[in-house]
């Protein structure tokens, strides 16, 4: 397998940062387990990495190649962070990048641009020169950078800890939405408003103002340190006008504080600043911030930490990455506000549709990933209310409860209740009360068998367990759920119904018996009467 990183044929460092790191870990684990016998499914392999630095399309040091790489920012080698120690995320600040200064070919601005593009390319699997043009010319796009605190006398270019590219969306009139929906299509741009509006058939949602995070990239040397979460926190605070002026690096009287960003060297030949503090800007007020990305457990965990909720998962995986596109949003209004009611309604609707699609479109999705999505949507504000015993009987009849009770008492095989798996799973994941919950393993087994229709053998492979152990976990799960259902007194009600039905049948049989006896008595009386009349007729004739 080969991949080109730099140059006009390069695809970025996504392959080297993601796939190769995964292969290295697998190779290390296989080498460490060489002393232990391998199973039939495990194969030890050796990973060899070869790097070619010699030019292929050009000669070494060709000026045309150098000019092209500088023009289109094709050299995507991310410089190593030169900081002796990484600062705490709370001490870092988010800055707005002035694109007019960024692209004026000033020496300092050009170095900052090359560093910025290299960082974006390193985090995305597909990159083209059009991305640079979009970042430079699109009026709705904006760039933010999280930078460490730097002393005023520092002349070096600061290292970018995290960079964010956003696109302002929304504010689409209801008439335009209805017109596009009537034609069965949508206009270009405004990705999240159009998709969510189509999915939920809501013509009002596109009128909300929003910002979509096109790209977010953290420096490879300082990933998983909280810088991305800090950048998003400051970005959302900026659009909700919650930027703390007391924490500004510029005092109210205009004098510089002890620590400030060294933008003097970047402004020596330009009248405008390259980096602007958020306290100096007046942002437009937004209703929510959204993102569309390829669904992975790591990214879902990151966006969950940042307070985002899923509203859409595409039912077909990408041909390039094999990942499902996922749209998550964060409402910038409090959950108590009426302005955030749409998020509660959409999240509730999404969860029910997502669960119904698990055996169809998401059957091969990881059960742990699905469980994280369900838990994320099952918040206090979006969770459905508990149901009554009468409502429970809409889903489970008394005879179904008797079958479940027989299985939990080891009287029947689990095949007798297989038809109840989807119903029980949906009741648990959508309606279970706060004081009742299963363990993580029990939830995974219940989800895999009840919602994804996976076989016991496949679940055993995924959980690295024996099939008998999976069935042991499953019967314990059913016993716990039966205890929950028994709190509604359905079984006793079923027994009462059966008793009443027996009494009714006995009384009916008794009345039928009495009726039959009366009929037999009447028939015997009639036959005797006829016989008497016949004999009297014979006697009269003989006289």
Beta strands, then each sheet from edge to edge (+ up, - down):
strand 1: 93-97
strand 2: 141-147
strand 3: 160-170
strand 4: 209-218
strand 5: 275-277
strand 6: 288-294
strand 7: 309-313
strand 8: 325-331
sheet 1: 5+ 1- 2+ 3- 4+ 6+ 8- 7+
end
